[in-house]
Amino acid sequence: IKVKKKPKITFLSTGNEIVSYKSKRISPWQVRNSNNHYFKIFGENLNFNIVDGGIIKDDNPEKLRKILKKLKNSDTDIIVTSGAISAGKYDFVPELVNKLGFKKYFKGASIKPGRPIMMSKLKPKNKIFFGLPGNPISAAAGFRFFVYPLIRKSLGMEKERNFVARLNNSYKKSKNFTHFVRCFAKINNKGLVQLEVLQGQQSNRIKSFVQANCWGIFPEGKNKFKKGDIIGWVPMIPSS
């Protein structure tokens, strides 16, 4: 019987404003660590081995350097961080990963949300590093459309197929970007699947994420989509 090793994934969040999602009281400027919690649950639903690596503060990049150096020689296969990958004062992740010997495969993609996403690889150890944006929806889209397909491929699974549905309301976007949109798919009384784009598509808006049951995929090359157009979609969390 041929088997595949289930990849071990360590996920870390960065940011001075990030605190544990279990914290009972937080300051107005702080944010609960929903990213680590979401990916842990995502992994449990698919029987993936996702380890919560904790929180790295912006003013302590040395802590991340030590963790990554340790993970280089561990049984972790994929390392994922959220935040600190753009071009701001505290966006230290890309330079740090480069100094540790990871070869950059790409930095930035024509997608929304999640444009600053990056991927690097440590060839001698065959380890993958993904840097995802810190906003919850950007991070979730990066994991769903970049990390998850990589995991499927590593396990020898077939490429995930998109479903299709008729759009129930209009949607506009930038022509040169692919948008991953929080949507709700439902079957009408004629047995046809309809896709509704939910309100509040900003990458820091959680409400539409909670209400959605799928991601609508609006491809680059077109900026206006009207009611009745056929749109591809995938479940928020795949079944297998």
C-alpha positions as CSV (number, residue, x, y, z in Angstrom):
1,I,0.0,0.0,0.0
2,K,1.5,3.3,-1.0
3,V,1.2,6.0,1.6
4,K,2.3,9.7,1.9
5,K,3.6,11.4,5.0
6,K,1.1,13.9,6.3
7,P,2.9,17.3,6.2
8,K,3.5,19.1,9.5
9,I,2.7,22.8,9.3
10,T,3.7,25.4,11.9
11,F,1.8,28.7,11.8
12,L,2.9,31.9,13.5
13,S,1.3,35.3,13.7
14,T,3.2,38.6,13.9
15,G,2.3,42.0,15.3
16,N,2.5,44.1,18.5
17,E,-1.3,44.4,18.4
18,I,-1.9,40.7,18.3
19,V,-3.0,39.0,21.6
20,S,-4.3,35.5,22.3
21,Y,-7.9,34.8,21.1
22,K,-8.5,33.5,24.6
23,S,-7.8,36.8,26.3
24,K,-10.8,38.0,28.3
25,R,-9.9,41.7,28.1
26,I,-8.1,43.5,25.4
27,S,-7.2,47.2,24.8
28,P,-8.9,49.2,22.0
29,W,-5.7,49.0,19.9
30,Q,-5.3,45.2,20.2
31,V,-6.6,42.4,18.0
32,R,-7.4,38.8,19.0
33,N,-5.2,36.2,17.3
34,S,-8.0,34.8,15.0
35,N,-5.5,33.7,12.3
36,N,-3.8,31.0,14.4
37,H,-7.1,29.8,15.7
38,Y,-8.7,29.7,12.3
39,F,-5.9,27.7,10.7
40,K,-5.8,25.2,13.6
41,I,-9.5,24.5,13.1
42,F,-9.0,24.4,9.3
43,G,-6.4,21.7,9.8
44,E,-8.4,19.7,12.2
45,N,-11.3,19.6,9.8
46,L,-9.0,18.0,7.2
47,N,-6.9,15.9,9.5
48,F,-3.9,18.1,8.8
49,N,-1.2,18.4,11.4
50,I,-1.1,22.2,12.0
51,V,0.8,23.5,15.0
52,D,0.1,26.8,16.6
53,G,3.5,28.5,16.8
54,G,2.3,31.5,18.8
55,I,2.7,35.2,18.4
56,I,5.9,37.2,17.3
57,K,5.9,40.9,18.3
58,D,7.1,43.4,15.7
59,D,9.9,44.6,18.0
60,N,11.3,41.1,18.5
61,P,12.3,39.7,15.1
62,E,15.1,37.9,16.9
63,K,12.5,35.5,18.4
64,L,11.2,34.6,15.0
65,R,14.8,34.1,13.7
66,K,15.5,31.6,16.6
67,I,12.2,29.8,15.9
68,L,12.8,29.5,12.2
69,K,16.4,28.3,12.8
70,K,15.0,25.6,15.0
71,L,12.3,24.6,12.6
72,K,14.9,24.3,9.8
73,N,16.2,21.2,11.6
74,S,12.8,19.9,12.8
75,D,10.2,17.6,11.3
76,T,8.1,20.6,10.2
77,D,7.5,20.6,6.5
78,I,5.7,23.9,5.9
79,I,6.2,27.1,7.9
80,V,3.5,29.8,7.6
81,T,3.5,33.3,9.1
82,S,0.9,36.1,8.9
83,G,1.8,39.7,8.9
84,A,5.1,41.7,8.5
85,I,5.7,40.9,4.8
86,S,4.9,44.2,3.0
87,A,7.2,47.2,2.9
88,G,6.6,48.9,6.2
89,K,8.9,49.7,9.1
90,Y,8.2,46.5,10.9
91,D,7.8,44.2,7.9
92,F,10.9,42.2,8.7
93,V,9.9,38.7,7.6
94,P,11.2,38.7,3.9
95,E,14.7,39.8,4.8
96,L,14.9,37.5,7.8
97,V,13.8,34.4,5.7
98,N,16.3,35.3,3.0
99,K,19.2,35.5,5.5
100,L,18.3,32.1,6.8
101,G,18.9,30.6,3.4
102,F,15.4,30.2,2.0
103,K,15.3,30.9,-1.7
104,K,12.5,33.2,-2.8
105,Y,10.1,31.8,-5.3
106,F,7.7,34.7,-5.6
107,K,6.8,37.9,-3.6
108,G,3.4,39.4,-4.4
109,A,0.6,38.1,-6.6
110,S,-2.2,39.7,-8.7
111,I,-4.9,38.7,-6.3
112,K,-7.2,40.4,-3.8
113,P,-7.2,39.9,-0.9
114,G,-3.7,38.8,-0.1
115,R,-1.6,40.6,-2.7
116,P,1.7,40.7,-0.6
117,I,1.9,36.9,-0.3
118,M,5.3,35.3,-0.6
119,M,6.8,31.8,-0.9
120,S,10.3,30.6,-0.3
121,K,12.0,27.2,-0.1
122,L,14.9,25.7,1.8
123,K,16.1,23.2,-0.8
124,P,18.6,21.1,1.3
125,K,15.9,20.5,3.9
126,N,13.0,20.5,1.5
127,K,11.0,22.9,3.6
128,I,8.5,25.5,2.3
129,F,7.9,28.9,3.8
130,F,4.8,31.0,3.1
131,G,4.4,34.6,4.3
132,L,0.8,35.6,4.4
133,P,-0.6,39.1,5.0
134,G,-1.8,39.8,8.6
135,N,-5.4,40.8,7.8
136,P,-7.7,37.8,8.6
137,I,-9.3,37.5,5.2
138,S,-6.1,38.0,3.3
139,A,-4.4,35.3,5.4
140,A,-7.4,32.9,4.9
141,A,-7.4,33.5,1.2
142,G,-3.6,32.9,1.0
143,F,-4.0,29.6,2.9
144,R,-7.0,28.4,0.9
145,F,-5.6,29.2,-2.6
146,F,-1.9,28.7,-2.1
147,V,-1.0,26.6,0.9
148,Y,-3.9,24.1,0.6
149,P,-3.3,23.3,-3.1
150,L,0.4,22.7,-2.3
151,I,-0.6,20.3,0.5
152,R,-2.9,18.5,-1.9
153,K,-0.2,18.1,-4.4
154,S,2.3,16.8,-1.8
155,L,-0.2,14.1,-0.8
156,G,-0.7,13.0,-4.4
157,M,-4.3,14.2,-4.6
158,E,-5.9,15.4,-7.7
159,K,-6.2,19.1,-8.4
160,E,-9.3,20.5,-6.7
161,R,-12.1,21.3,-9.1
162,N,-14.2,24.5,-9.0
163,F,-17.9,24.4,-8.9
164,V,-19.9,26.9,-10.9
165,A,-23.1,28.9,-10.2
166,R,-25.1,31.8,-11.6
167,L,-24.3,35.1,-10.0
168,N,-27.3,36.6,-8.1
169,N,-26.0,40.2,-7.9
170,S,-23.5,42.4,-9.8
171,Y,-19.8,42.7,-8.8
172,K,-17.0,45.1,-9.9
173,K,-13.3,44.8,-9.4
174,S,-9.9,45.7,-10.8
175,K,-9.4,44.2,-14.3
176,N,-5.9,42.9,-13.7
177,F,-6.5,41.1,-10.4
178,T,-8.2,37.9,-9.5
179,H,-10.6,38.4,-6.6
180,F,-11.5,35.8,-4.0
181,V,-14.9,36.9,-2.8
182,R,-16.9,35.8,0.2
183,C,-20.1,34.5,-1.1
184,F,-23.2,32.4,-0.2
185,A,-24.2,29.6,-2.6
186,K,-27.7,28.3,-2.5
187,I,-30.0,26.2,-4.6
188,N,-33.2,27.9,-5.9
189,N,-36.6,26.3,-6.4
190,K,-35.6,25.3,-10.0
191,G,-32.6,23.3,-8.7
192,L,-30.0,25.8,-9.9
193,V,-27.1,26.9,-7.8
194,Q,-27.0,30.7,-7.2
195,L,-24.1,32.7,-5.9
196,E,-24.6,35.9,-3.9
197,V,-21.7,38.3,-3.2
198,L,-21.9,39.4,0.4
199,Q,-21.5,42.9,1.7
200,G,-18.3,43.9,3.5
201,Q,-15.5,42.5,1.3
202,Q,-12.7,44.5,3.0
203,S,-9.9,42.2,4.2
204,N,-10.4,43.2,7.8
205,R,-14.2,42.5,7.9
206,I,-15.1,39.3,9.7
207,K,-18.9,39.4,9.5
208,S,-19.1,38.4,5.8
209,F,-16.5,35.7,6.4
210,V,-18.7,34.2,9.1
211,Q,-21.8,34.4,6.9
212,A,-20.2,33.0,3.8
213,N,-20.2,29.3,2.8
214,C,-17.9,29.6,-0.2
215,W,-15.3,31.7,-2.0
216,G,-16.4,33.1,-5.4
217,I,-13.5,33.3,-7.9
218,F,-13.7,36.3,-10.1
219,P,-10.8,36.0,-12.6
220,E,-8.5,38.7,-14.0
221,G,-9.1,40.1,-17.4
222,K,-12.6,41.4,-16.6
223,N,-13.8,44.1,-14.2
224,K,-17.6,43.9,-14.4
225,F,-19.7,40.9,-13.6
226,K,-23.5,41.1,-13.9
227,K,-26.4,39.1,-12.5
228,G,-26.7,35.8,-14.4
229,D,-23.0,35.4,-15.2
230,I,-21.5,32.0,-14.5
231,I,-18.9,32.1,-11.7
232,G,-16.5,29.5,-10.3
233,W,-16.5,28.9,-6.6
234,V,-15.1,26.5,-3.9
235,P,-16.2,25.8,-0.3
236,M,-14.7,27.8,2.5
237,I,-13.2,24.7,3.9
238,P,-13.0,21.7,1.6
239,S,-14.3,18.3,2.7
240,S,-11.2,16.4,1.6
